[in-house]
Amino acid sequence: MIEDFILKALIMGLVFSCLAGPLGSVMVWRRLAFFGDTISHSALLGLGLSLIWQLPSQLILSLFCVGLAIILTLIPFRSKVSIDSILAIFSHGSLALGLVVLALMDRPPLSLTGFLFGDILALTWEDIIITALTALGVGALTTLFWRSLLTTFISEELAKSEGVPTLAIKVGFAIALGLTIGLLLQTVGALLMTAMLIIPASCARYLSRSPAQMVIIAIGVGALSFVTGLWSSYILDTPTAPMIVVSALGFFILSRLAYFVKR
C-alpha cells in the first residue's frame, strides 16, 4: 500500500509534468532557460517582503513572480547590455536582497535549503488542486492559441507578418510562467522547479519530430522522472527533490545517446 505522502507527491509530479511540458518546451525553443531561473531565484525577495509586511506569502509571491516575468519580457533585447547579463543581474541581485531581508528578521521562518528544495513530501490536497487547476488553464490556453504561440516563438517576424499579436502572446506566456513559479515554488523549490521545466523539454527535443510531439514527450519524461525519483528516494532513503532531478538528468543523457545512435 502506498503511503499517503508518497501518493500526494506522485500525483503532484504527474500534474506538474502536464504543466511544465508546454511551458518548458517554449523555454527551450526560445532559449529562455535562464529566464525561469531568474524568476525562481528572485522570488526569494518576494517571499522575504511578504514575511516582513505580514501579508499572505502565496499571494505576494505569485504577484511578484508575474510582475517580474512581465518586466523581463518587456525589456528590449537590443540594448547595450545583453539579455543574459540583465537576467543575471536580476537573478543574483534579487537573491542577495532576499537573503538580506531574511537576515534582518529576528527568526526567519524560511531557510535557503527550504527555498531551494521545497518540501514535496509535505503536500496538501489543496496544493494539488491548485496545481491541477493551473495546469488545466495553461493547457486550455496553449491549445487555443497553439498556432499563434508556435509562430511567435519560432519566428517572430513571420508571426507579425501574419497579424499575430506577438507582444500579447509573449506577455501571456510570461504571466503563465510567473504564476506557475509563484504558486509552486514553496512546494517544489527553486531547484526542482527550474530543472523540471527545462530538462524534460530538452530531452524531448532529441526524440521528437514536431513541436506538438515535443510537448507530449516532455510531459511523459517529466512524469517518468517524478515516478523514478520518488521510488529511488524511498528505496535509498535519499532527499526526494535531488533524486527527481537526477532521474531527469539520466533520461536526458539517454535521449542524447539515442540521438547520436540514430544519426
N, C-alpha and C positions, 0 to 999 in steps of 0.2 A: 504494500500500500504506500502511495506517495505521500510524503509529509506535506502538510498544508502550505508551509512557507515555500517549499520547492515547487509545488503546483502553481502558486501565485507567480513566482519568478519565471516559471516556464511559460505561463500564459502571457505575462508581460513581455517576455522575449519574442514570442510569436507576433504579438500585436505591434510591438516596437519595430520589428523587422518589416512589417507591412507599411509602416510609416516611414522608415528610413530608406526603403528601396527606391521610391521615386525621388525623394529629396537628395539622397546620396548620389544617384545617377546624374542628376542635373549638376551637382557639385563637381563630379568627375568630368563631365562634358566641358564645363566652363573653367576647370582648374581652380576651383574655389575651396580646396581642402583647408587652406589657412584661414579662409573666411569663417568657417564653422568653428575652428579652433579659437579664433579671436573672440567670437561671441561667448563661447563656453568659458574662456579664461576671464573675460571682462565681467561675466555675471557675478563673480565674487564681490565686486564693488556694489552691485545691486543688492546682493544679499546683506552685505555689511550695512548699507544705508537703511534697509528695511528694519534691521535689528536695532539700530541706533534710534530711528524715528518711531519704533514700536508700531510699525504698520504690518499688515498681512504680507509675509515674505513671498508667498506664491504669487500674489497679485503684482507686487513691486518687481519681482524678478522677471515675470512674464513681460510687463510693460518695458522694463529696462532692456531686455533682450530684443524685443520687437523694435523699439526705438533705435537701438544701436545698429540692428540689421538694416533698417531703412536708411540711416545716416551713411553707413558704409556703402550701400548700393548707390546712393546719390552722389558720392564723391567722384569727380571726373577722373577717368582713367588716364587722360592726357594731362599730366601735370609734371612739374619739375621733380617731384618725389614719386617714385614708383608705388604702385598699389600694394606690393608686397611690403614695402617699407612702412607705409601708412598702417597696414594691418598689424605689423609687428609693433608699432608704436602704441596702437590702441590695446593690443593684447597684453603686452608686458607692463605698459603704464597703468592700465586699469587693474591688472592683477596685483601690482605693487600697491596701488591705492587701496584696494580691498583688504590687503594684509595689514596695512597701516590702520585702517578703520577698525578692523577686528582687534588689533593690538591696543587701541585706545579704550576698548571696553574692559571693565573690571573682570568679568567672567564670560568671555566669548563662548556662546553655545555651539559654535561651529569650528571644526578643526579642518586644516588643509587636507588631511587624509580623507575625511568625510566628503569634502568638496570634490576631490579627485576621483574617488571610487564609489561614492554614494553608498546606499545600503539596499541592494536589490532583494535581499532576503527578508527585509522588514516591510514589504509592500502591504498595502491595504486594498480591499476590493474597490474602494473609491479611486485610488491611483490607477487601477487597471481600467475602470470605466471611463475615466477622463482621457486616458491614453487611447482607448478604443474609439471614443467619440472624435478625438482629434484625428486619428488615422482614417476614419470614415470621411471626415470633412476634407482632408487632404486628398484622399483617393478620389472622391467625387469631383473636386475641382480639377485635379490632374486629368481625369477622364474627359471632363467637359472642355477644358482648354488645351487638350493634348497637342493638337496641331500647332496652335499659336505658341505654346511653350516650347515645343521641339524646334520650330523655325527660329524663334528668338534666340535660343541658347546655342544653336548650331551655326546660324548665320544671321546676325542681327541686321545686316544690310538687306538681305533677301526678305526678312520679315517686314522691314519698313517699306520696301517696295510693294509688298502685298497688302499694306494697310494695317498691319498688326500693331496694336498699341504696345510697343516694346517696353516702354517705361512702366506702364501699369502691370505688365507681366512680371517684370523684374522686381518691382515693389511687392507684388503679391507673393512671389516666391520668398522674398526676404521676410515678409510677415509670417508665412507658414514655417520657415526655418527658425525664426526667432521665437515664435510661440512654442514650437516643439522643444527647443532647448530650455526655454523658461519653465515649461510645465514639468519636464522630466529630469532636469539637472540634479535636483536634490535626491532623486530616487536612484538614477543610474550613474551619476557622477560624470565629471568632465572627460575623463579618460575613456570610459565606455561609450559615452555619447559620440565623441568625435570618431573613435575607431569604428563603431558600428554604422556610422554614416558613410565612411569612406572605404573601408576595406572590402565589404561585400560588393559594393558597386565597382570597385577596381578589379576585383576578381571576376565579376560578371562581364566586364569589358572584354576579357580574353576569351570568354566562352560564348558570347552572343553574336548574332549576325544582324540584329536590328535594335533600335532604341527600345522598342516595346519588350523585346526578348531580354534585353539587358536589365530592365526594371524587374521583370519576373524572376530572373535568375538571382538578382541581388537580394530580393525578398527571401528566396529559398536558401541562399548561402547564409544570410543573416539568421534565419530561423535555425538552420542546422548548427551554426556556431553557438547559439544560445543553448541548444539541447546538449551538444558535445561539451561545452564549457561547464554547464551546471552538473552534468553527470561526472565529469573529471574532477570537479571541485569537491563533490560529495564523496567520491571514492578515495581521492588522495588527501582530503582534508586540507585544501589549499584555498586562498582567497578567491571568491567567486568571480568578481569583475575581471581581474587579470587573466583568469583561466578562459573566460569567454573571448577576450581579446587574443589570447594565444591561439585559441581554436580558429578564430577568423584568420589570423596570420598563417596558420597551417594550410587552410583552404586556399589562401591567396598564393602561397608557394606552389601548391599542387596545380592550380589553374595556370600559373606561369609555366610550369614544366610541361603541362598538357599542350599549351600553345606552341612551345618550341618543338615538341614531338610532332604535332600536326603539320608544322611548317617543313 
